[in-house]
Structures are given as C-alpha cells and as structure tokens.
Amino acid sequence: MSPIELTLMVVFVLGTMTFLTLPFLPAWQEWRHPSDEAALPVPAHDSNQVSHFANSWRKQRGGDGLNTPSVDTSNELQLQHMFDVHDVQAWNHIDAPVVATKTVVLATPVECLRPVHAAVDFRAVGGSTFSSIMSSGWIKLGPLSRVTEWAHGDKGLRLGGFSIGLRRLSSDGTIELAKGCCFERMHAPAVQFGRTPARSERPVPPAGSPSEFSELPGMEHRGGHLYRVNGNCTVPENRHYVGSLIVTGILTIGAFTRIEGDVKARQGIRLGFHAEVLGSVICEDTIHFLAGSSANGPVTSETNVLLDHGVQVGHEHGPTSISAPTIIAESGAVAHGTVWAREAGVVWGLA
Amino acid sequence: MLVHRNPVHRIRLTLAATFAFAALLADNVAHATTLAFPVLAPVFSKLETSLHDRPVVTDLAFLLGLIVLVMMAYAARHIAFTLNRLFGKQRHPYLDIDTADWPMLTVFIAAHNEEKVIAGCLTALLNSDYPENRLKIVPVNDRSQDRTQSIIDGFAQRFPDRIHPFHRLTGKPGKAAALKDALPLAEGDIALIFDADYIPGKGLLRQLAAPFFDPEVGAVMGRVVPVNGGSNLLTRLLDLERSAGYQVDQQARMNLRLVPQYGGTVGGIRRSAVDAVGGWNDDALAEDTDITFRLLIHGWKTVYSNRSECFEEVPEEWSVRIRQVRRWAKGHNQVLARHWRGLWGSRFLSAREKVDGFMLLTIFAVPPLLLLGWGLALTLYYLNASSLVALVLPVFAVMAYGTLGNFATFYEIVMAVLLDGNRRRVRLLPINLLCFFVSLFAITWASVELVTDRLLQRELVWHKTLRYRSASPT
C-alpha cells in the first residue's frame, strides 16, 4: 500500500468514525445533564366540556361572577363607572376585562378584544366583534356580529343573521342561530338553527309495522340484536325495527321508519322523511337527515352532516352530540346537546 | 416444482420479478426488459457457474436476500406510518362526542401486590366526570400478599355504591385469568380495563366509552404515557419508544384504517363482541393481542384514541424490562401461531388490513429473523467473500436496508417526539441503539424459549411488572 493510499485510508477511517461519533456527543450531554426529562403533560382535570371557559370564569370569580374574593380585579373596568357604553371609541380601546353590573345595550357596532362579563343581559347591535362574552342572562347579538373566542349566556344566546361564532358558544338555556350564521362548537339544552317549527307543526309519524332486519336481502345476523350488510342497504319505508345495523356501503332508511338501535355505515347514510333512529348514527362519509327525521344518540360523521328542516337530534331530556368536519343545518333544524363542526358549520335556508 | 428447487432458476426468478416490478412501477415494460437483460447477462452466466459449484452458499445467500426483503417491508411500513402522521388526514372520529346518554360502564383494575399504586388509581377513577350512576368500579385483587386487599376494602367501605371489590384468593395466576374470573361482575356491555399503576384523568372514561356508540367497535385503546420517564436512562429511552409506538404507529394505523391494537389497559372491550368471538382467553400471555386479533378476524374494529392519555410506570431496571419484553414476545408469538391462518382467511377484512394485521402479528418474530440475517451475512462472508453469489444479492439488499430500514424506526421516534413537542429529549436517540440491542436478544431468547416450552409441554408463566412508586396513603 502506497503512502497516499495509506493516508487516504486513515482519512477515510477517521472521517467515518467522526461521523459515527458525532451524534453521540449531544446524546451523552443529554444523558449526563438532562434538559428535557419531565413526563409528557396529561391534564388530570381536562374534561373536554364546551363550557369550560365559562365554568372556569365562574369558578374563579365565585357565584354570579361579580364577587371576586380570590382574584385581583385591579385591572378590570367596572363598566358603569369607567366609560359610556355608547362610546364606540372607548370600547375599541379597552385593554382590560370589562365587568358590567347591569344590562348592557349597545346601539352602535363596537369591537372589543377583551373579555366582557354582564351580570344581567348583554345586547349589541349588528356588526360588533367580541373576543369573549359571559352573561348571567341573555346574550343577543345583531346580524353580522362576530365572537372570536367564546360566549356563554346562562339563559340564552342569540346570533343575528350571517354572524360568526368561532370556537365555543354555550348556554344553559337556548342557542339560537339565524340563517347564514357560521359556528364551530356549541353546547346547550337546545340549539335552534334558523326558525324552528313549533311543536304543533311537527307531523306525528304513523306507527310503522314491526319488522325484522333478517328479512332484508344480504342481512347477516351478528349475534344479539346486531345485523350487518356487505354493500349497500335500503331499509323500507314505514317499518319498525329493533336492533343495530352495520352497513359497509350506503345505508338508506325509508320514510317514517323507526329503528330502535344504532346504525353505522361506511359510505353514507340517508335518513328518509320523518325516519327515526333511537340510537347513534355513525358514518365515515356523509350523513343526510331529510326533513323531519331524527336521532336520539350521537351523530358522528368523518365528512359532512346535513340537517334538513324539522330535523331533531337528541331530545330535551336526553341531550347528545353531533360532530363532523362540516355541518350544514337548514333553518328549522334543532339539536339538543353538543354540536361540533371541526372545520365549518353553517345555517342555511331560503330567504 | 423443479424450477423452484433449482437455485439458479430461483435467483433468476427473483431478479426477474424485481425487474418486472420495477417495470410495472415505471409503466414501461419494454424499457425495463431491454435495460435489465443485457446488463445482467454476464452476471447470470457467472452466477450459473458459481451456483453449480457452491449450492449451499447460494441457498444461504437466497435466504439472506429474503430476510432483507422482510426487513425492508417493515422499514417501508415505518416510513409510511411516519409520513402519514406528518402529512395525512388524522382520524379522531369519536373524540367529539362529549354529550350523550352514556352507557353503563364497568371499570376493572387488575391488581396483584399493588399497595404502592392502587389508591392513586381508585382515587382518580372516583374523580372521573363519568355519570356516577352509570359507573361500576371493580378492583380485581389477584392473590395479593401485601396491603392491596385492605386498601381496596378501605375504599369500598367509603364508597360502597361505587366500588365493588373482587378478591381472588386461588386460581390460575395471571392478569388474563383474574380478569376472566372477574368479568361476570360486569354491568352493562362495556368493560374498561386499567392496570393498578394507571392514573386516569377526569374525562378519560368518557373518551374511552364514546367509540362504543359505533356498533362495529369491539375494543378501544387509549394512549399510554410514562409517568416516570425522567427516572433514569432506561425510562427516558422507553419514553421515546412509547411515543413512537402510540403517537406515530397506533395513530397512523387508525388513520389508514388498518389494525390499531388493543393494549390490555387504558382501553376497553365490548363484552358481547368478546363473547361472540369465544370469550376471554385465560391461557394467553398477551390476552390483549389475542382479543385484538379474534375481534379483527370476526369483523369487529379496534379504535385507537391518541388523545385519551393516561400515565403508567415503565420499568426502571433493565432486568425488569427484559422480563417484560420476553413476556410480550412469548405472548405475541403465541397469538401468531394461533391466529395467522384465521387472519388471512377472514372474509371481513380488506387486503391491506390483512397485510398490516399479519405484519403486526409477526412483529416479535422479526428480531430472531434479523439475528439470523446477521449470522447469515457473516457466514457468507467467511464462506466466500469474493463470490458473486455471496455479494450481488445480499450486498444490494443490505445497502437498501441500511439506507431505509435502519433509519425507519428512528425516524418514527424522532417524529413522535417532535409531534409531542419535546424536542430536546430527541438527542438521546443514538443511545436508543442500546434498547434496540437489548430487545433484539431478549425477544430472540423468548422466541427460543417459546419453542422449547412447547416441545417440552411446559406451561407459560405470567410475570408481573415491578412497581416503583412509593406507597400511597389509604
């Protein structure tokens, strides 16, 4: 081996050893002098509740939210003392949380990027923007309003047409969204999309004739009350079934049919007019509730949920959840419980 | 059949298949053929001569080539999973269900000499936000000889409506057997199972119960997070491994609709589904894997919920870790022997579910295979280092595996750690080679033991993992 070859060999070996050793230097350093060894944070009290912010606010401030024994309120503006509620410029330049001890009525649009707490009601004309609002009474915002973080009205929350409620809206009473409103996550005993028909307007469906899933073509009994179909499945109209159903294709439930159980389909579910599912409705694709149909259990889609006029999900004494990346609710639909549109939720309807 | 027995034809067949596959990929058959054969003609000629002279070497080279192909398949899987976690659509379909008419739940806590940890687990479950009237907590005290029974009884006295202890004084040892005996105490169709060292968060039970609203779901698995990750080097390395296993591997399988695995704790089962597939098996060392595959084969889905996190303890001593890995390896390979045929024959599964399921099933058979590959490579080197037979196939395969395979698992760990937001701990990655080697030999040892146990008809013994937390007050 010539001297040049030998040199090259030594350089090669040294270079290789260096590259091999280099990653071990920070590894050694991290081992001997740990800089990141804490366990991953797993919040013990993370309850995933939509009204989390409102509850935290209330808990922090105690009772009605106005008594503040445990927090420093020196940076808060007591509204009636500090500025005129009609002074738009004052609202726009607030740099501390606002606490109002009386009902607030705003007649001109304002933009407030600080949390607002109203002891009674909070009403604002259309076109206003708020980061977060907490009210012990009603929150009523006019058309084209925006809530960018969260709003909670103990008695109710009403957004005018084409308003936007980003992140969380909650109430212990009713949430009313007019046509054109966009939403993400809402929770209330009743969430009304657009104009909801009065109870007397809802037709009472005729009792369907008792039937068995096993009578349907391609049906396979999976034990207990569970049935499965490979491919698409059409459930006839005006029947009454007891049992749960898994469909690998598209599931179509006929008008006025009632299913006492859960349904799951992979490629789409369509509930016919006034069809009723007493359990959950789960789908990897679109779920379409035609007018008057209803479900009592959770409704979960991995793409879209479409709610037509008169659809009801959950009931007053049995709130449930609707969740999907996109939820489009026609004026006249109503949900009880949580509505969570991960990407976008819209209320639509004819003018 | 003669074609397949002749090593020359076998090599040719392999090479031809490789190029045919490349051609298909390139969608240009003619081009690939013209490219391949002139180049390979002299190689074939030399190979033929060499093969006739040294058939044993050829067979060994062929075997090594196959092993490397298997390794590359696993490497490709790791890379695909990692890329999916980085760029794919993430599935958490049931996480958004936070209001519902919640089903009756029975939570079983497997406990064998758990005086150090059982109180923490029970307290955490009592603080859960799951509706009290729908929750039954059953601590399963399996022949404990420490204060576990008295601690449990203390809780039961204070919360008689909520905690219903099951003290097991005799019977077959092991978690699977204890749970099998306790399952009849369950109320409702859903049973969640925790080990005694787990500390469930307030909302965890709801998150784990939510997927069961889907009638197709037979089992649910949450994410396990080491609570003692910072104790020593071993726990820090295991913390990295756990991150990769859950944050990337399990979630990617969920995203891709493959086969997420039920892990036996921080999870639950639908009792009617388990009954429908033959009930709880108490003769399985890895009853969780056994349940996963029986459910899968019969058309039930297992759901992984990455955001349903729960703390656990990881081993702080290498001896404990090795024993744990050996138990997993034996149990997993036992399930492999039982269910691989059923998996391929299942009419409920898609092709990709079968492939992923099989790769998951054989995951603990890979380390012995890898060791065999290393042994073969060395053997070939010493038998004939200069032979084309010994070089062509293995060298290219080993190069490909070296480039892709060796990095795949580490790539997975890196991305998991980054997704978790803990960037500095990733510096320990090179030292993770230590864990890799320890697991490699421990699993191989366990696989050999499994075979000898079977041959000698020895019963498989379940070993409990040691706890490290200091005893908590009752």
Interface residues (C-beta under 8 A of the other chain):
Chain A: P23 F24 P26 A27 Q29 E30 W31 P34 S35 D36 E37 A38 A39 L40 V42 P43 A44 H45 D46 S47 N48 Q49 V50 H187 R222 G223 G224 L226 R228 S244 L245 I246 G261 D262 V263 K264 G279 S280 I282 E284 N296 G297 P298 T300 E302 G314 G318 P319 T320 S321 S323 G337 T338 W340 R342
Chain B: R91 P93 Y94 D96 I97 D98 T99 A100 D101 A124 N127 D129 I199 G201 K202 G203 R206 Q207 A210 F213 D214 P215 E216 V225 P226 V227 N228 G229 G230 L233 R236 D239 S243 S272 D275 A276 G299 E309 C310 F311 D420 N422 R423 R424 R425 R427 L428 L429 P430 I431
